[in-house]
Amino acid sequence: MRHVIAAFLVVVFSAGVAFASAEGDGHGGQMVNFAWRIFNFTVFAVVIYLLGNRAIRGYFAGRREEIKRSIEEAERLRDEASEKLEEYNVRLEKASEEIKEISEMIRAQGDADKEKIIRDAETAAEKMKEDAGARIDQEFKKAVADLKEEATKLSVEMAEEILRENISEKDHEAMVNDFLNRMVTRN
């Protein structure tokens, strides 16, 4: 910054000197004026070169290095971003495949569960039919046994009624004696 201020002051003062030397009259004065202007410009250029050469070179060299670093950093960041993009694309593809596999697995599991439920329901229905058939058979056998028992009771009652009406005291004693004789001969 110091070099810039010094260069500015040199330009301002040299311009004043150049205007002051411009007061010549006549043709010869113009040549002298021209020579002074060339001299002033040469001095100005040499002073600017001497004062600003290092600063300007340093500025442009530093700027060049800064631009080079910025470009290298931008390329590095671009490469990293490309790698991340590729990585995320691979992850996204894997996730899509996993989602598809999980979806198919869930669908297959659902179908298997559906088949199992249907088989279980069919088995339960078959067992219910068998149980109902067994109960019907039991109820039928019980009804037949109850009917037989009832028929036997009725038969006994009817036989007793018929015997009371048709058998006399004498017939009764003959039957008891006949029964006892058969029992004795068997033993």
N, CA, C and O of each residue as an XYZ file, in Angstrom:
748
protein
N       0.826     -1.184      0.000
C       0.000      0.000      0.000
C       0.876      1.255      0.000
O       0.525      2.275     -0.593
N       1.991      1.159      0.659
C       2.932      2.274      0.720
C       3.452      2.614     -0.664
O       3.634      3.785     -0.997
N       3.689      1.593     -1.466
C       4.213      1.788     -2.815
C       3.176      2.476     -3.692
O       3.525      3.292     -4.545
N       1.940      2.160     -3.494
C       0.870      2.760     -4.283
C       0.769      4.256     -3.969
O       0.611      5.067     -4.880
N       0.857      4.624     -2.695
C       0.775      6.034     -2.296
C       1.978      6.803     -2.862
O       1.823      7.923     -3.350
N       3.164      6.209     -2.798
C       4.366      6.863     -3.325
C       4.234      7.070     -4.828
O       4.592      8.130     -5.341
N       3.727      6.073     -5.536
C       3.555      6.195     -6.984
C       2.548      7.289     -7.305
O       2.728      8.032     -8.270
N       1.499      7.396     -6.511
C       0.490      8.427     -6.737
C       1.096      9.820     -6.570
O       0.836     10.700     -7.391
N       1.891     10.039     -5.532
C       2.522     11.334     -5.286
C       3.490     11.701     -6.403
O       3.571     12.864     -6.800
N       4.218     10.724     -6.905
C       5.155     10.970     -8.001
C       4.396     11.430     -9.234
O       4.824     12.363     -9.914
N       3.280     10.790     -9.526
C       2.480     11.157    -10.701
C       1.963     12.572    -10.547
O       2.013     13.340    -11.508
N       1.467     12.947     -9.377
C       0.901     14.280     -9.151
C       1.992     15.353     -9.314
O       1.787     16.349    -10.007
N       3.153     15.141     -8.669
C       4.226     16.151     -8.749
C       4.847     16.236    -10.138
O       5.204     17.323    -10.592
N       4.975     15.131    -10.795
C       5.572     15.176    -12.139
C       4.643     15.850    -13.118
O       5.103     16.488    -14.064
N       3.323     15.721    -12.910
C       2.376     16.409    -13.785
C       2.499     17.908    -13.597
O       2.400     18.655    -14.571
N       2.712     18.371    -12.364
C       2.884     19.798    -12.089
C       4.134     20.334    -12.771
O       4.114     21.417    -13.357
N       5.199     19.587    -12.695
C       6.452     19.999    -13.327
C       6.261     20.073    -14.832
O       6.781     20.981    -15.482
N       5.522     19.127    -15.389
C       5.298     19.115    -16.839
C       4.499     20.317    -17.265
O       4.801     20.903    -18.305
N       3.487     20.717    -16.509
C       2.693     21.898    -16.870
C       3.503     23.180    -16.701
O       3.358     24.123    -17.479
N       4.341     23.206    -15.698
C       5.152     24.408    -15.459
C       6.161     24.613    -16.578
O       6.462     25.759    -16.910
N       6.672     23.600    -17.146
C       7.667     23.714    -18.200
C       7.036     24.018    -19.545
O       7.756     24.215    -20.524
N       5.754     24.062    -19.621
C       5.055     24.294    -20.886
C       4.964     25.769    -21.224
O       4.264     26.073    -22.190
N       5.590     26.726    -20.540
C       5.454     28.156    -20.774
C       6.465     28.703    -21.778
O       6.885     29.849    -21.614
N       6.842     28.043    -22.699
C       7.788     28.577    -23.680
C       7.076     29.130    -24.887
O       6.047     28.590    -25.294
N       7.623     30.250    -25.504
C       7.031     30.813    -26.707
C       7.956     30.525    -27.874
O       9.175     30.456    -27.717
N       7.390     30.367    -28.987
C       8.182     30.209    -30.203
C       8.381     28.768    -30.554
O       8.001     27.840    -29.840
N       9.033     28.633    -31.756
C       9.211     27.306    -32.311
C      10.244     26.514    -31.520
O      10.054     25.316    -31.309
N      11.311     27.128    -31.083
C      12.340     26.445    -30.327
C      11.831     26.043    -28.964
O      12.262     25.039    -28.396
N      10.910     26.833    -28.442
C      10.331     26.517    -27.149
C       9.495     25.255    -27.217
O       9.341     24.539    -26.228
N       8.966     24.999    -28.379
C       8.139     23.792    -28.513
C       9.021     22.547    -28.464
O       8.628     21.522    -27.908
N      10.210     22.643    -29.046
C      11.099     21.499    -29.027
C      11.593     21.225    -27.618
O      11.698     20.078    -27.182
N      11.896     22.322    -26.915
C      12.358     22.171    -25.544
C      11.208     21.612    -24.706
O      11.396     20.740    -23.858
N      10.039     22.131    -24.965
C       8.856     21.652    -24.246
C       8.652     20.160    -24.505
O       8.350     19.400    -23.585
N       8.817     19.747    -25.756
C       8.642     18.348    -26.118
C       9.694     17.490    -25.428
O       9.398     16.397    -24.945
N      10.923     17.993    -25.386
C      12.008     17.243    -24.762
C      11.755     17.093    -23.274
O      11.955     16.017    -22.710
N      11.309     18.187    -22.628
C      10.983     18.098    -21.218
C       9.850     17.112    -20.974
O       9.854     16.388    -19.979
N       8.930     17.086    -21.838
C       7.800     16.129    -21.671
C       8.311     14.693    -21.785
O       7.925     13.827    -20.999
N       9.171     14.449    -22.755
C       9.731     13.090    -22.889
C      10.566     12.768    -21.657
O      10.473     11.663    -21.122
N      11.373     13.707    -21.201
C      12.180     13.496    -20.011
C      11.279     13.206    -18.800
O      11.521     12.268    -18.042
N      10.223     14.043    -18.636
C       9.301     13.843    -17.512
C       8.626     12.460    -17.596
O       8.481     11.769    -16.588
N       8.231     12.084    -18.778
C       7.586     10.778    -18.934
C       8.561      9.654    -18.612
O       8.202      8.673    -17.960
N       9.812      9.810    -19.081
C      10.817      8.780    -18.828
C      11.096      8.685    -17.339
O      11.180      7.583    -16.797
N      11.242      9.821    -16.670
C      11.475      9.817    -15.220
C      10.273      9.183    -14.522
O      10.407      8.357    -13.619
N       9.117      9.598    -14.970
C       7.891      9.045    -14.359
C       7.832      7.527    -14.527
O       7.546      6.798    -13.577
N       8.107      7.061    -15.750
C       8.058      5.622    -16.014
C       9.101      4.880    -15.204
O       8.825      3.801    -14.680
N      10.330      5.459    -15.090
C      11.386      4.804    -14.319
C      11.007      4.769    -12.847
O      11.194      3.744    -12.190
N      10.476      5.871    -12.311
C      10.081      5.904    -10.898
C       8.958      4.896    -10.637
O       8.995      4.145     -9.662
N       7.974      4.894    -11.513
C       6.866      3.926    -11.349
C       7.414      2.507    -11.402
O       7.022      1.653    -10.607
N       8.317      2.262    -12.335
C       8.886      0.919    -12.459
C       9.660      0.563    -11.206
O       9.494     -0.528    -10.661
N      10.492      1.459    -10.750
C      11.322      1.168     -9.572
C      10.474      1.009     -8.314
O      10.718      0.110     -7.510
N       9.491      1.867     -8.144
C       8.678      1.788     -6.933
C       7.643      0.655     -6.979
O       7.392     -0.017     -5.979
N       7.067      0.468     -8.131
C       5.943     -0.479     -8.187
C       6.270     -1.843     -8.735
O       5.439     -2.750     -8.702
N       7.512     -1.996     -9.255
C       7.851     -3.268     -9.890
C       7.666     -4.438     -8.931
O       6.965     -5.400     -9.245
N       8.296     -4.354     -7.763
C       8.203     -5.466     -6.811
C       6.772     -5.677     -6.328
O       6.292     -6.806     -6.227
N       6.111     -4.577     -6.034
C       4.734     -4.683     -5.518
C       3.804     -5.269     -6.574
O       2.984     -6.138     -6.277
N       3.939     -4.785     -7.820
C       3.054     -5.288     -8.882
C       3.356     -6.750     -9.174
O       2.449     -7.571     -9.308
N       4.660     -7.065     -9.270
C       5.028     -8.477     -9.492
C       4.532     -9.357     -8.346
O       3.980    -10.435     -8.566
N       4.742     -8.875     -7.115
C       4.280     -9.641     -5.948
C       2.770     -9.800     -5.962
O       2.239    -10.867     -5.654
N       2.092     -8.725     -6.323
C       0.624     -8.802     -6.379
C       0.179     -9.819     -7.415
O      -0.645    -10.686     -7.126
N       0.729     -9.712     -8.637
C       0.307    -10.629     -9.690
C       0.771    -12.065     -9.428
O       0.062    -13.021     -9.740
N       1.981    -12.204     -8.844
C       2.459    -13.558     -8.504
C       1.569    -14.153     -7.413
O       1.159    -15.312     -7.480
N       1.282    -13.318     -6.399
C       0.400    -13.808     -5.320
C      -0.989    -14.101     -5.848
O      -1.625    -15.091     -5.484
N      -1.440    -13.213     -6.716
C      -2.774    -13.418     -7.293
C      -2.792    -14.677     -8.134
O      -3.753    -15.446     -8.097
N      -1.715    -14.890     -8.903
C      -1.622    -16.091     -9.731
C      -1.647    -17.344     -8.852
O      -2.348    -18.309     -9.158
N      -0.874    -17.325     -7.751
C      -0.861    -18.466     -6.829
C      -2.235    -18.669     -6.196
O      -2.705    -19.795     -6.037
N      -2.862    -17.557     -5.841
C      -4.197    -17.639     -5.237
C      -5.199    -18.222     -6.230
O      -6.017    -19.067     -5.868
N      -5.135    -17.772     -7.478
C      -6.041    -18.313     -8.511
C      -5.746    -19.788     -8.744
O      -6.659    -20.603     -8.877
N      -4.434    -20.126     -8.792
C      -4.045    -21.532     -8.990
C      -4.587    -22.401     -7.854
O      -5.136    -23.478     -8.085
N      -4.416    -21.896     -6.588
C      -4.939    -22.656     -5.440
C      -6.464    -22.762     -5.504
O      -7.033    -23.809     -5.195
N      -7.112    -21.682     -5.902
C      -8.574    -21.695     -6.007
C      -9.032    -22.708     -7.051
O      -9.997    -23.444     -6.844
N      -8.312    -22.731     -8.186
C      -8.668    -23.700     -9.242
C      -8.436    -25.127     -8.753
O      -9.272    -26.008     -8.957
N      -7.268    -25.350     -8.093
C      -6.989    -26.691     -7.570
C      -8.022    -27.089     -6.525
O      -8.484    -28.230     -6.509
N      -8.388    -26.146     -5.648
C      -9.399    -26.430     -4.620
C     -10.745    -26.727     -5.264
O     -11.453    -27.644     -4.849
N     -11.096    -25.932     -6.296
C     -12.366    -26.165     -6.987
C     -12.364    -27.534     -7.666
O     -13.371    -28.241     -7.639
N     -11.226    -27.914     -8.279
C     -11.137    -29.239     -8.916
C     -11.238    -30.340     -7.877
O     -11.916    -31.346     -8.084
N     -10.544    -30.136     -6.737
C     -10.615    -31.143     -5.665
C     -12.048    -31.282     -5.152
O     -12.545    -32.391     -4.961
N     -12.703    -30.141     -4.933
C     -14.092    -30.176     -4.450
C     -15.009    -30.810     -5.492
O     -15.925    -31.557     -5.150
N     -14.756    -30.504     -6.778
C     -15.559    -31.108     -7.837
C     -15.371    -32.624     -7.844
O     -16.339    -33.376     -7.963
N     -14.091    -33.076     -7.712
C     -13.817    -34.515     -7.680
C     -14.483    -35.172     -6.468
O     -15.070    -36.248     -6.578
N     -14.383    -34.505     -5.309
C     -15.042    -35.044     -4.110
C     -16.549    -35.107     -4.302
O     -17.195    -36.084     -3.923
N     -17.102    -34.050     -4.896
C     -18.553    -34.039     -5.133
C     -18.941    -35.142     -6.105
O     -19.976    -35.786     -5.936
N     -18.109    -35.364     -7.128
C     -18.393    -36.450     -8.078
C     -18.344    -37.804     -7.387
O     -19.190    -38.666     -7.625
N     -17.331    -37.983     -6.517
C     -17.232    -39.241     -5.769
C     -18.440    -39.426     -4.863
O     -19.014    -40.513     -4.792
N     -18.826    -38.346     -4.163
C     -19.999    -38.431     -3.275
C     -21.251    -38.743     -4.084
O     -22.077    -39.561     -3.681
N     -21.383    -38.068     -5.252
C     -22.542    -38.316     -6.103
C     -22.578    -39.773     -6.535
O     -23.633    -40.406     -6.512
N     -21.429    -40.303     -6.927
C     -21.363    -41.715     -7.334
C     -21.702    -42.620     -6.154
O     -22.443    -43.593     -6.292
N     -21.143    -42.278     -4.981
C     -21.419    -43.071     -3.780
C     -22.910    -43.048     -3.453
O     -23.498    -44.087     -3.151
N     -23.524    -41.855     -3.512
C     -24.954    -41.744     -3.211
C     -25.796    -42.450     -4.259
O     -26.829    -43.035     -3.932
N     -25.368    -42.403     -5.514
C     -26.094    -43.129     -6.560
C     -26.039    -44.629     -6.301
O     -27.036    -45.333     -6.463
N     -24.844    -45.122     -5.889
C     -24.707    -46.557     -5.576
C     -25.588    -46.903     -4.377
O     -26.284    -47.918     -4.383
N     -25.551    -46.049     -3.344
C     -26.388    -46.295     -2.159
C     -27.868    -46.275     -2.520
O     -28.644    -47.112     -2.059
N     -28.248    -45.304     -3.356
C     -29.644    -45.199     -3.764
C     -30.062    -46.435     -4.547
O     -31.163    -46.953     -4.364
N     -29.184    -46.900     -5.411
C     -29.499    -48.098     -6.187
C     -29.627    -49.315     -5.273
O     -30.541    -50.127     -5.421
N     -28.676    -49.428     -4.304
C     -28.752    -50.538     -3.348
C     -30.038    -50.455     -2.534
O     -30.716    -51.459     -2.319
N     -30.366    -49.234     -2.080
C     -31.584    -49.054     -1.277
C     -32.816    -49.410     -2.103
O     -33.752    -50.023     -1.590
N     -32.820    -49.030     -3.377
C     -33.953    -49.369     -4.245
C     -34.074    -50.878     -4.393
O     -35.172    -51.432     -4.336
N     -32.922    -51.544     -4.585
C     -32.944    -53.007     -4.697
C     -33.417    -53.646     -3.393
O     -34.213    -54.585     -3.411
N     -32.927    -53.138     -2.260
C     -33.344    -53.685     -0.966
C     -34.840    -53.473     -0.751
O     -35.530    -54.363     -0.255
N     -35.339    -52.301     -1.122
C     -36.773    -52.029     -0.982
C     -37.562    -53.002     -1.847
O     -38.591    -53.528     -1.422
N     -37.075    -53.238     -3.062
C     -37.766    -54.163     -3.956
C     -37.744    -55.579     -3.377
O     -38.755    -56.280     -3.398
N     -36.573    -55.997     -2.855
C     -36.465    -57.332     -2.257
C     -37.374    -57.458     -1.039
O     -38.059    -58.467     -0.873
N     -37.381    -56.434     -0.188
C     -38.226    -56.463      1.009
C     -39.694    -56.509      0.603
O     -40.489    -57.230      1.206
N     -40.050    -55.736     -0.420
C     -41.431    -55.731     -0.897
C     -41.825    -57.114     -1.406
O     -42.911    -57.608     -1.104
N     -40.929    -57.739     -2.184
C     -41.214    -59.082     -2.685
C     -41.285    -60.085     -1.540
O     -42.132    -60.979     -1.543
N     -40.383    -59.936     -0.549
C     -40.389    -60.840      0.600
C     -41.692    -60.690      1.384
O     -42.289    -61.683      1.801
N     -42.127    -59.448      1.582
C     -43.374    -59.208      2.311
C     -44.546    -59.789      1.538
O     -45.439    -60.404      2.121
N     -44.542    -59.589      0.212
C     -45.619    -60.136     -0.616
C     -45.635    -61.669     -0.530
O     -46.693    -62.281     -0.382
N     -44.428    -62.285     -0.625
C     -44.338    -63.742     -0.539
C     -44.787    -64.221      0.838
O     -45.509    -65.211      0.953
N     -44.350    -63.502      1.895
C     -44.762    -63.867      3.258
C     -46.272    -63.746      3.406
O     -46.916    -64.590      4.030
N     -46.830    -62.683      2.823
C     -48.280    -62.503      2.874
C     -49.012    -63.628      2.159
O     -50.024    -64.132      2.647
N     -48.487    -64.024      0.985
C     -49.100    -65.141      0.258
C     -48.996    -66.427      1.062
O     -49.950    -67.203      1.129
N     -47.822    -66.656      1.681
C     -47.640    -67.864      2.495
C     -48.595    -67.841      3.692
O     -49.214    -68.853      4.021
N     -48.706    -66.682      4.337
C     -49.631    -66.560      5.472
C     -51.074    -66.793      5.023
O     -51.856    -67.442      5.718
N     -51.412    -66.257      3.857
C     -52.765    -66.445      3.314
C     -53.042    -67.927      3.079
O     -54.106    -68.432      3.438
N     -52.066    -68.627      2.465
C     -52.224    -70.064      2.220
C     -52.349    -70.835      3.535
O     -53.166    -71.749      3.652
N     -51.528    -70.456      4.526
C     -51.585    -71.135      5.823
C     -52.943    -70.911      6.478
O     -53.527    -71.840      7.035
N     -53.442    -69.689      6.414
C     -54.746    -69.387      7.006
C     -55.830    -70.204      6.315
O     -56.721    -70.745      6.969
N     -55.748    -70.290      4.985
C     -56.746    -71.071      4.239
C     -56.655    -72.537      4.629
O     -57.676    -73.180      4.873
N     -55.414    -73.081      4.691
C     -55.250    -74.492      5.085
C     -55.775    -74.723      6.499
O     -56.470    -75.707      6.756
N     -55.436    -73.803      7.422
C     -55.915    -73.939      8.808
C     -57.444    -73.891      8.861
O     -58.071    -74.654      9.596
N     -58.034    -72.989      8.075
C     -59.496    -72.883      8.054
C     -60.122    -74.153      7.481
O     -61.131    -74.644      7.986
N     -59.505    -74.680      6.412
C     -60.030    -75.927      5.834
C     -59.904    -77.074      6.824
O     -60.818    -77.887      6.956
N     -58.762    -77.143      7.527
C     -58.556    -78.195      8.526
C     -59.578    -78.056      9.658
O     -60.163    -79.040     10.108
N     -59.778    -76.815     10.105
C     -60.747    -76.579     11.182
C     -62.158    -76.947     10.724
O     -62.930    -77.526     11.488
N     -62.491    -76.613      9.477
C     -63.821    -76.953      8.958
C     -63.985    -78.465      8.875
O     -65.042    -78.996      9.218
N     -62.944    -79.162      8.420
C     -62.999    -80.626      8.330
C     -63.154    -81.237      9.717
O     -63.932    -82.170      9.913
N     -62.399    -80.698     10.680
C     -62.498    -81.208     12.056
C     -63.890    -80.945     12.614
O     -64.459    -81.786     13.310
N     -64.438    -79.763     12.302
C     -65.792    -79.457     12.777
C     -66.795    -80.426     12.168
O     -67.723    -80.872     12.843
N     -66.608    -80.753     10.884
C     -67.506    -81.725     10.250
C     -67.391    -83.090     10.928
O     -68.390    -83.753     11.208
N     -66.128    -83.494     11.187
C     -65.922    -84.790     11.848
C     -66.541    -84.782     13.241
O     -67.219    -85.731     13.636
N     -66.297    -83.694     13.983
C     -66.858    -83.582     15.333
C     -68.384    -83.598     15.277
O     -69.036    -84.247     16.095
N     -68.941    -82.887     14.318
C     -70.405    -82.865     14.192
C     -70.916    -84.261     13.843
O     -71.931    -84.708     14.376
N     -70.198    -84.957     12.933
C     -70.610    -86.323     12.588
C     -70.538    -87.245     13.791
O     -71.427    -88.068     14.006
N     -69.454    -87.102     14.589
C     -69.304    -87.937     15.790
C     -70.417    -87.636     16.794
O     -70.982    -88.544     17.405
N     -70.722    -86.340     16.955
C     -71.810    -85.979     17.877
C     -73.142    -86.521     17.387
O     -73.956    -87.006     18.174
N     -73.358    -86.434     16.078
C     -74.617    -86.966     15.522
C     -74.702    -88.461     15.780
O     -75.750    -88.971     16.178
N     -73.577    -89.175     15.548
C     -73.564    -90.629     15.806
C     -73.839    -90.909     17.276
O     -74.626    -91.795     17.609
N     -73.175    -90.134     18.175
C     -73.410    -90.334     19.608
C     -74.878    -90.078     19.967
O     -75.511    -90.860     20.677
N     -75.390    -88.973     19.461
C     -76.779    -88.628     19.759
C     -77.723    -89.699     19.194
O     -78.716    -90.065     19.824
N     -77.391    -90.193     17.990
C     -78.228    -91.218     17.381
C     -78.192    -92.497     18.220
O     -79.228    -93.106     18.485
N     -76.965    -92.903     18.639
C     -76.836    -94.112     19.461
C     -77.561    -93.933     20.794
O     -78.216    -94.852     21.284
N     -77.434    -92.741     21.369
C     -78.116    -92.482     22.630
C     -79.629    -92.536     22.444
O     -80.357    -93.096     23.263
N     -80.084    -91.931     21.332
C     -81.527    -91.953     21.062
C     -82.012    -93.391     20.863
O     -83.075    -93.768     21.355
N     -81.205    -94.206     20.122
C     -81.585    -95.613     19.907
C     -81.603    -96.347     21.245
O     -82.521    -97.119     21.524
N     -80.565    -96.097     22.085
C     -80.520    -96.773     23.381
C     -81.705    -96.339     24.242
O     -82.331    -97.155     24.918
N     -82.002    -95.019     24.204
C     -83.150    -94.532     24.978
C     -84.446    -95.163     24.466
O     -85.313    -95.554     25.247
N     -84.558    -95.255     23.133
C     -85.769    -95.873     22.559
C     -85.878    -97.350     22.945
O     -86.957    -97.845     23.268
N     -84.733    -98.042     22.903
C     -84.742    -99.466     23.281
C     -85.154    -99.627     24.734
O     -85.958   -100.490     25.086
N     -84.562    -98.748     25.587
C     -84.898    -98.821     27.009
C     -86.383    -98.532     27.225
O     -87.059    -99.207     28.000
N     -86.866    -97.518     26.523
C     -88.279    -97.164     26.641
C     -89.153    -98.303     26.106
O     -90.179    -98.647     26.692
N     -88.719    -98.880     24.972
C     -89.489    -99.986     24.384
C     -89.493   -101.190     25.322
O     -90.501   -101.881     25.471
N     -88.337   -101.422     25.952
C     -88.251   -102.551     26.884
C     -89.183   -102.322     28.070
O     -89.905   -103.227     28.488
N     -89.159   -101.112     28.604
C     -90.041   -100.810     29.734
C     -91.498   -100.970     29.348
O     -92.307   -101.545     30.076
N     -91.802   -100.432     28.160
C     -93.194   -100.556     27.710
C     -93.578   -102.027     27.479
O     -94.684   -102.460     27.801
N     -92.615   -102.782     26.905
C     -92.887   -104.209     26.652
C     -93.117   -104.948     27.959
O     -94.022   -105.774     28.075
N     -92.270   -104.631     28.952
C     -92.416   -105.291     30.248
C     -93.756   -104.911     30.863
O     -94.463   -105.760     31.404
N     -94.101   -103.621     30.776
C     -95.362   -103.174     31.351
C     -96.539   -103.820     30.626
O     -97.512   -104.251     31.245
N     -96.423   -103.878     29.280
C     -97.526   -104.499     28.517
C     -97.608   -105.997     28.826
O     -98.705   -106.542     28.949
N     -96.447   -106.672     28.951
C     -96.446   -108.103     29.254
C     -97.031   -108.341     30.640
O     -97.799   -109.279     30.853
N     -96.651   -107.470     31.585
C     -97.205   -107.625     32.927
C     -98.715   -107.425     32.898
O     -99.464   -108.133     33.571
N     -99.141   -106.460     32.115
C    -100.575   -106.171     32.012
C    -101.301   -107.390     31.395
O    -102.346   -107.834     31.871
N    -100.689   -107.900     30.316
C    -101.326   -109.058     29.642
C    -101.325   -110.258     30.581
O    -102.317   -110.981     30.667
N    -100.210   -110.473     31.288
C    -100.133   -111.609     32.189
C    -101.129   -111.461     33.328
O    -101.739   -112.451     33.732
N    -101.310   -110.289     33.846
C    -102.257   -110.077     34.917
C    -103.674   -110.389     34.449
O    -104.496   -110.956     35.169
N    -103.911   -109.993     33.221
C    -105.273   -110.201     32.723
C    -105.511   -111.666     32.326
O    -106.623   -112.163     32.499
N    -104.501   -112.366     31.800
C    -104.707   -113.696     31.224
C    -104.219   -114.836     32.113
O    -104.650   -115.966     31.883
N    -103.387   -114.641     33.074
C    -102.830   -115.753     33.846
C    -103.539   -115.780     35.214
O    -103.779   -114.774     35.882
N    -103.834   -116.990     35.539
C    -104.494   -117.195     36.830
C    -103.443   -117.585     37.856
O    -102.254   -117.691     37.557
N    -103.923   -117.795     39.077
C    -103.037   -118.120     40.191
C    -102.434   -119.501     39.965
O    -101.280   -119.737     40.323
N    -103.139   -120.343     39.423
C    -102.681   -121.697     39.171
C    -101.616   -121.688     38.085
O    -100.610   -122.386     38.216
N    -101.807   -120.914     37.009
C    -100.826   -120.818     35.916
C     -99.524   -120.193     36.442
O     -98.418   -120.532     36.023
N     -99.716   -119.306     37.339
C     -98.567   -118.609     37.892
C     -97.701   -119.575     38.682
O     -96.480   -119.551     38.527
N     -98.261   -120.396     39.496
C     -97.520   -121.365     40.293
C     -96.855   -122.389     39.400
O     -95.758   -122.848     39.715
N     -97.468   -122.754     38.322
C     -96.887   -123.730     37.391
C     -95.655   -123.121     36.725
O     -94.647   -123.805     36.547
N     -95.724   -121.903     36.373
C     -94.569   -121.245     35.712
C     -93.403   -121.108     36.690
O     -92.251   -121.286     36.293
N     -93.669   -120.801     37.938
C     -92.608   -120.649     38.938
C     -91.966   -121.992     39.170
O     -90.741   -122.083     39.250
N     -92.755   -123.033     39.279
C     -92.208   -124.367     39.493
C     -91.392   -124.821     38.287
O     -90.323   -125.410     38.445
N     -91.883   -124.555     37.112
C     -91.159   -124.925     35.889
C     -89.807   -124.187     35.848
O     -88.786   -124.764     35.472
N     -89.820   -122.937     36.231
C     -88.587   -122.120     36.221
C     -87.592   -122.687     37.228
O     -86.399   -122.791     36.942
N     -88.091   -123.057     38.419
C     -87.202   -123.584     39.446
C     -86.634   -124.941     39.032
O     -85.473   -125.233     39.317
N     -87.406   -125.741     38.388
C     -86.928   -127.050     37.924
C     -85.810   -126.875     36.875
O     -84.815   -127.600     36.888
N     -85.986   -125.954     36.023
C     -84.953   -125.713     34.988
C     -83.659   -125.207     35.633
O     -82.566   -125.517     35.158
N     -83.776   -124.467     36.662
C     -82.599   -123.922     37.305
C     -81.862   -125.018     38.057
O     -80.632   -125.046     38.089
N     -82.604   -125.894     38.644
C     -81.988   -126.982     39.410
C     -81.285   -127.934     38.453
O     -80.193   -128.410     38.763
N     -81.865   -128.217     37.329
C     -81.254   -129.167     36.392
C     -80.013   -128.540     35.713
O     -79.131   -129.270     35.260
N     -79.949   -127.367     35.650
C     -78.772   -126.728     35.025
C     -77.577   -126.739     35.988
O     -76.437   -126.855     35.539
N     -77.794   -126.630     37.195
C     -76.697   -126.542     38.155
C     -76.327   -127.929     38.537
O     -75.418   -128.126     39.343
